[in-house]
Amino acid sequence: MTKAPTATDLASALIQCPSVTPAEAGVLTLLDDLLSPFGFEVHRPTFSQDGYPDVENMFAKISGGEGPHLAFAGHVDVVPVGEESMWQQPPFCGAVKDGKLYGRGAADMKGGVAAFVAAALRYVETHGAPKGTVSFVLTGDEEGPAVNGTVKLMQWAAERGEKFTDSVLGEPTNPNSMGDMIKVGRRGSQSGTVTISGKQGHVAYPHLANNPVPVLAKIVEHVSAQTLDEGTDFFQPSNLEFISFDVGNPAWNVIPDQASARFNVRFNDLWTAETLGQFVTKHATDCLSGDSFKLSVSLEADGSEAFLTRSDSLIDRFSKAVETVTGKVPELSTGGGTSDARFIKNYCSVIEFGLVGQTMHMVDEHVAVADIEQLAEVYYEFMMQYFER
């Protein structure tokens, strides 16, 4: 049997595959070649949808009989490197210098993928297949539109009869040092557009027109000033931010007939997309007088709901593993943006724990070698507890 690699060596090899979304660039082939000799059953489905690039994904598993199914999840795609000349180390070199591993994806999140793969291979190498199932759910579409990735891969696996018990997503979760934080849920994200329709006219004859621009400006100010909530025990307060104000009027002497503003809400479990739409509509309506203007509030279809993992056994076991390895009791958090956990939570309990994320998406992205190896140790310790070795 092939010897299990160190997490650092595997992370370096993964970084050297320039898998900018949606390119596979050899990264899944590298993992396939590594996992198959250890007895993993490997599948590499490609998903398609009109208007989006095809994306190759990976589902790999090893089973040792009846028992729980633990899925490690993550992504192997990375964001573009930007201006390559700005990098002190080549972005796809995977070089180690002064105790740090450099390269695009080192933090987000090839380092995390390498850590849980190395930990699982070490477990199989030492103990054989677990009493249950360990799988890897890996996508190449997390940094992109997230249409042909985890959402379809989980559905594909479920349709094949896979029944997941728990999942650990290896996204970078620690703000400053290893052991700081476990993500046990995520706020929802909902985008939408407020549109005001008036009446077009000549700027010299405003009495013959109904200008929607000042009305929309008033709506943006009024809605932005509202407090959605004060937060909950596990979630920070929800926030709504307007991110654009659009008229599309190239002329200097024409009052436009329509103006729109786009917004995004990051919300906790007190809200749904429906109630958020009602909230925006109500407060926008407050700014209208008479029937001179028409209001429209539309919501994008790809929003995600807030969720909270309530599996005490999963959280407690993983927290214990983190404390055993790092000496810290991790904070349980739902902060930050969205992740692919929003898809996984429909199939099983899911938590997130990974590297320190201070350099993700930056020039000279890097992580400490010691952190990668410690993360692999946390995953290994958790597997030992999870499968009761």
C-alpha positions in Angstrom: 0.0 0.0 0.0 1.1 3.5 -0.8 2.3 5.4 2.3 0.0 8.2 3.5 1.5 11.6 2.7 2.0 14.4 5.2 -0.7 17.1 5.0 1.9 19.7 4.0 3.3 17.5 1.2 -0.2 16.9 -0.1 -1.2 20.5 0.1 1.9 21.6 -1.8 1.1 19.1 -4.6 -2.6 20.3 -4.7 -1.5 23.9 -5.0 0.7 23.1 -7.9 -2.4 22.2 -9.9 -3.7 25.6 -11.2 -7.4 24.8 -10.7 -8.9 28.3 -11.0 -12.7 27.8 -11.2 -13.9 25.8 -13.1 -10.6 24.2 -14.3 -9.8 20.7 -12.9 -6.1 21.2 -13.9 -5.1 17.8 -12.6 -6.1 18.3 -9.0 -8.8 15.6 -8.9 -6.6 13.2 -10.9 -3.9 13.6 -8.2 -6.4 12.8 -5.5 -7.8 9.9 -7.5 -4.3 8.4 -7.9 -3.7 8.8 -4.2 -7.0 7.4 -2.9 -7.6 4.4 -5.1 -4.6 2.4 -3.8 -5.9 2.8 -0.2 -9.2 1.1 -1.2 -11.3 4.2 -1.8 -14.1 3.9 -4.3 -13.7 7.1 -6.4 -16.3 8.8 -8.7 -15.8 11.9 -10.7 -19.2 13.2 -12.0 -19.3 16.2 -14.2 -22.4 18.4 -13.9 -23.8 20.8 -16.5 -26.4 23.5 -16.7 -27.3 25.9 -19.5 -25.5 29.2 -19.0 -22.8 27.9 -16.7 -19.5 26.0 -17.3 -19.3 22.3 -16.8 -17.7 21.3 -13.5 -16.0 18.1 -12.6 -16.4 16.9 -9.0 -15.3 14.0 -6.8 -17.0 11.6 -4.4 -14.7 9.1 -2.8 -15.5 6.7 0.0 -14.3 3.7 2.0 -16.5 1.5 4.2 -15.7 -1.1 6.8 -19.2 -2.4 7.6 -22.2 -1.0 9.4 -21.7 2.3 11.2 -22.1 6.1 10.7 -21.2 7.9 7.5 -18.8 10.8 8.0 -18.3 13.1 5.0 -15.4 15.5 4.8 -16.3 18.2 2.4 -14.5 21.0 0.6 -13.5 22.6 -2.7 -10.4 22.2 -4.8 -11.0 25.3 -7.0 -9.4 28.6 -6.3 -9.9 32.2 -7.2 -7.7 33.9 -9.9 -4.2 35.1 -8.8 -4.6 38.6 -10.0 -1.4 40.3 -11.1 1.2 37.5 -10.9 4.1 39.9 -10.8 2.9 41.1 -7.4 3.6 37.7 -5.8 6.9 37.2 -4.0 6.4 33.4 -4.5 4.9 32.1 -7.8 1.2 31.6 -7.0 1.2 27.9 -8.0 4.6 26.9 -6.6 3.5 25.3 -3.4 6.8 26.3 -1.9 7.6 26.1 1.8 9.6 29.1 3.1 10.3 30.1 6.7 7.8 27.6 8.0 5.0 28.8 5.7 3.4 27.1 2.7 2.8 29.6 -0.2 0.4 29.5 -3.1 -3.1 30.2 -4.3 -5.5 28.0 -2.2 -3.1 27.4 0.6 -5.7 28.8 3.1 -8.8 28.6 1.0 -8.9 25.7 0.9 -6.4 23.2 -0.5 -4.6 23.2 2.9 -7.9 22.0 4.5 -8.5 19.4 1.9 -5.0 18.1 2.3 -5.4 17.9 6.0 -8.5 15.8 6.1 -7.3 13.5 3.3 -4.0 13.0 5.0 -5.8 12.3 8.3 -8.2 9.8 6.8 -5.4 8.0 4.9 -3.4 7.8 8.2 -6.5 6.3 9.9 -7.0 3.7 7.2 -3.2 2.9 7.1 -3.2 2.4 10.9 -6.6 0.9 11.6 -8.0 -0.2 8.3 -11.4 0.9 7.0 -13.6 2.4 9.7 -16.7 0.8 11.3 -18.8 2.8 9.0 -18.0 5.0 6.1 -15.6 7.9 5.5 -16.2 9.9 2.3 -14.8 13.0 0.6 -17.3 15.4 -1.1 -15.1 17.7 -3.3 -16.2 20.2 -5.8 -14.6 22.5 -8.4 -17.4 25.1 -8.2 -17.3 26.7 -4.8 -15.5 29.9 -5.8 -17.6 30.2 -8.9 -21.4 30.2 -9.3 -21.8 27.1 -7.1 -24.4 25.7 -9.6 -22.6 22.5 -10.8 -20.8 21.7 -7.6 -21.8 20.6 -4.1 -25.5 21.1 -4.4 -25.6 18.6 -7.3 -23.0 16.3 -5.9 -24.9 15.8 -2.7 -28.1 15.1 -4.6 -26.2 12.7 -6.9 -24.8 10.8 -3.9 -28.2 10.6 -2.2 -29.8 9.3 -5.4 -27.1 6.5 -5.4 -28.3 5.5 -1.9 -25.7 7.3 0.2 -27.0 8.2 3.7 -24.8 10.7 5.4 -24.7 10.9 9.2 -22.4 13.9 9.8 -20.2 16.2 7.7 -17.1 18.3 8.5 -16.4 21.1 6.0 -12.8 22.2 6.0 -13.2 25.9 5.2 -10.8 28.2 7.0 -12.7 29.1 10.2 -10.0 30.2 12.7 -9.6 34.0 12.9 -6.2 34.2 14.6 -4.9 30.7 15.6 -5.8 27.1 15.4 -8.5 26.1 17.9 -10.3 29.5 17.9 -13.5 28.7 16.3 -15.9 26.0 14.9 -18.7 27.2 12.7 -22.0 25.5 13.7 -24.3 27.4 11.3 -24.4 30.2 8.9 -26.5 33.3 8.3 -28.7 33.3 5.3 -28.1 35.5 2.2 -30.7 37.0 0.1 -30.4 39.5 -2.8 -33.1 41.6 -4.3 -34.0 44.7 -6.2 -36.2 47.7 -5.4 -37.6 49.4 -8.6 -39.5 52.6 -8.8 -41.4 53.4 -12.0 -42.4 57.0 -12.7 -42.9 59.0 -15.9 -40.3 60.0 -18.4 -40.0 63.6 -19.4 -37.8 66.6 -20.3 -35.7 68.1 -17.4 -36.9 71.6 -18.4 -40.5 70.5 -17.8 -40.5 68.5 -14.6 -44.2 69.2 -14.0 -44.9 67.0 -16.9 -42.9 64.0 -15.6 -42.6 62.0 -12.4 -39.0 61.6 -11.5 -38.3 58.2 -9.7 -34.7 59.0 -8.7 -35.4 61.2 -5.6 -38.1 58.7 -4.5 -35.7 55.8 -4.8 -33.0 57.7 -2.9 -35.5 58.3 -0.1 -36.3 54.6 0.0 -32.7 53.6 0.1 -32.1 55.9 3.0 -35.2 54.9 4.9 -34.9 51.2 4.5 -31.2 51.3 5.4 -32.0 53.1 8.6 -34.2 50.2 9.9 -33.1 47.7 12.4 -33.9 44.2 11.4 -33.2 42.6 14.8 -30.8 42.5 17.7 -29.4 39.1 17.0 -30.1 35.8 18.8 -28.2 33.4 21.1 -26.3 31.9 18.2 -26.5 34.6 15.5 -25.4 38.2 15.2 -27.9 40.9 14.1 -29.1 40.7 10.5 -27.9 43.5 8.2 -29.3 44.8 4.9 -26.9 46.7 2.6 -27.8 48.5 -0.7 -25.0 47.7 -3.1 -26.0 49.6 -6.3 -28.2 52.4 -7.6 -29.0 52.1 -11.2 -30.9 54.3 -13.7 -29.3 53.5 -17.0 -29.9 57.0 -18.4 -27.2 58.2 -20.8 -28.9 61.6 -21.4 -28.4 64.8 -19.4 -31.8 66.3 -20.3 -34.2 63.4 -19.8 -35.9 62.5 -16.6 -35.9 58.6 -16.6 -39.0 56.6 -16.2 -37.5 54.0 -13.9 -34.8 53.7 -11.2 -33.7 50.6 -9.3 -31.4 49.7 -6.4 -30.0 46.3 -5.5 -29.5 45.0 -2.0 -28.2 42.0 -0.1 -29.3 40.9 3.3 -27.3 38.6 5.6 -29.9 37.4 8.1 -30.3 35.1 11.1 -32.9 32.4 11.8 -35.5 35.0 12.7 -36.1 35.7 9.0 -37.0 33.9 5.7 -36.7 35.2 2.2 -40.5 35.8 2.3 -40.5 37.9 5.4 -37.5 39.9 4.2 -39.4 40.7 1.0 -42.3 41.8 3.1 -40.1 44.0 5.3 -38.4 45.8 2.4 -41.8 46.3 0.6 -43.4 47.7 3.8 -40.7 50.3 4.5 -40.3 51.2 0.9 -44.0 51.8 0.6 -43.7 54.3 3.6 -41.8 56.6 1.2 -44.6 56.7 -1.4 -47.4 59.3 -1.5 -50.3 59.0 -3.9 -50.3 56.8 -7.0 -47.7 58.7 -9.0 -45.1 56.0 -8.7 -45.2 52.2 -8.9 -43.1 50.1 -6.5 -41.7 46.7 -7.2 -39.5 44.5 -4.9 -38.1 41.4 -6.5 -35.9 38.7 -4.8 -33.3 36.6 -6.5 -34.0 32.9 -6.6 -30.5 31.7 -5.5 -30.8 32.9 -1.9 -29.8 30.7 1.0 -31.6 30.3 4.4 -30.0 30.6 7.7 -29.3 27.3 9.5 -28.0 26.1 12.9 -26.6 22.6 13.5 -28.2 21.2 16.5 -26.3 17.9 16.8 -24.7 18.0 20.2 -22.9 14.7 19.7 -21.1 16.0 16.6 -20.3 19.4 18.1 -19.2 18.0 21.4 -16.9 15.3 19.9 -15.3 17.7 17.5 -14.8 20.3 20.2 -13.2 17.7 22.3 -10.8 16.8 19.5 -9.9 20.4 19.0 -9.2 20.9 22.7 -7.2 17.7 22.9 -4.9 18.8 20.0 -4.7 22.6 20.5 -5.4 23.0 24.2 -8.2 25.5 23.4 -11.9 25.3 23.9 -13.2 26.6 20.5 -15.9 29.3 20.2 -19.1 28.1 18.5 -19.9 30.6 15.8 -22.3 31.3 12.9 -20.5 34.4 11.7 -19.0 35.2 8.3 -20.4 34.7 4.8 -22.0 31.7 3.1 -20.4 28.3 2.4 -21.3 25.0 0.8 -22.5 23.9 4.2 -25.8 25.5 3.1 -26.2 22.6 0.7 -24.9 19.9 2.9 -27.2 20.7 5.8 -30.1 19.4 3.8 -28.6 15.9 4.1 -27.0 15.7 7.5 -25.6 17.6 10.4 -22.6 19.8 9.3 -20.0 21.8 11.1 -17.0 23.7 9.7 -13.4 23.8 11.0 -10.3 24.6 9.1 -7.2 26.7 8.9 -6.5 30.3 9.9 -8.0 32.4 7.0 -6.1 35.7 7.3 -4.5 35.5 3.8 -7.2 33.8 1.8 -7.7 35.4 -1.7 -4.7 37.7 -1.1 -1.5 38.1 -3.0 1.1 35.7 -1.4 -1.6 33.6 0.2 0.0 31.3 2.7 -0.5 29.2 5.9 1.8 28.0 8.6 3.1 24.5 8.0 2.5 23.8 11.7 -1.1 24.8 11.3 -1.7 22.3 8.5 -0.2 19.5 10.4 -2.1 20.4 13.6 -5.4 20.5 11.5 -4.7 17.1 10.2 -4.1 15.9 13.8 -7.5 17.4 14.9 -9.2 15.5 12.1 -7.4 12.3 13.0 -8.3 12.7 16.7 -11.9 13.3 15.7 -12.0 10.2 13.6 -10.6 8.2 16.5 -13.4 9.4 18.7 -16.1 9.3 16.0 -15.4 5.7 15.1 -14.7 4.8 18.8 -11.1 3.5 18.4 
